[in-house]
Amino acid sequence: MFGIVNLQFILNLIKKNNVNSTKTFSFFAEIKLSLQNKTNIIMSFSDLFDSEFKSRNKGHFSAIVRVAIADGDMSAEEKEFLDKLAVRLEISAAEYEEILENPLKYPINPPYLHAQRLERLYDLSRMVYADHVLGPKQKEILTKFALALGFTPGNVPFIVDKALSLLLLNVDSDTFVYEMTHMNK
């Protein structure tokens, strides 16, 4: 944008001072147009990234909503967690309501980075354990989401057991990711 502003200033000076060189004027006009086109291309890539980011966040949030309503009842603690998570994931109020009405609308988009998968697993694990009751249903739900997040199927039972044991210890997100990353060492 800085280059376009400077070129516009030069073009205005040429016009104001009645410079008769149409070649000079057209040269700077071409450069300005070229920079505008490149800026538009860059902005479209940025928009694409923002769109993908928002889509992933909606998918993650809807997965957590599915866990929250899996038992047919959403506790006050689950609602509070969802409210905080919506802010953290930049979910608007309209999107929040839409996802609550139909959480299956958005697919689970697993993150590419292992650390981000673990962070998502932490959020899902907390929601599964929000009622402070662990049983076969909670383990089954978390197993499904661990698979959907892209963890290796052969490792999922160990990952789920470790995740739930860390929640029993009430660890924070950083400790959870660290312990999960180093669970085989």
Buried (B, 14 or more C-beta within 10 A) or exposed (E): EEBBEEBEEBBEEBEEEEEEEEEEBEEBBEBBEEBBEEEEEEEEEEEEEEEEEBEBBBBBBBBBBBBBEBBEEBEEBBEEBBEEBBEEBEBEEEBBEBBBEEBEEBEBBBBEEEEBBBBBBBBBBBBBBBBEEBEEEBBEBBBBBBBBBBBEEEEBEEBBBBBBEBBEEEBEEEEBBBBBEEBEE
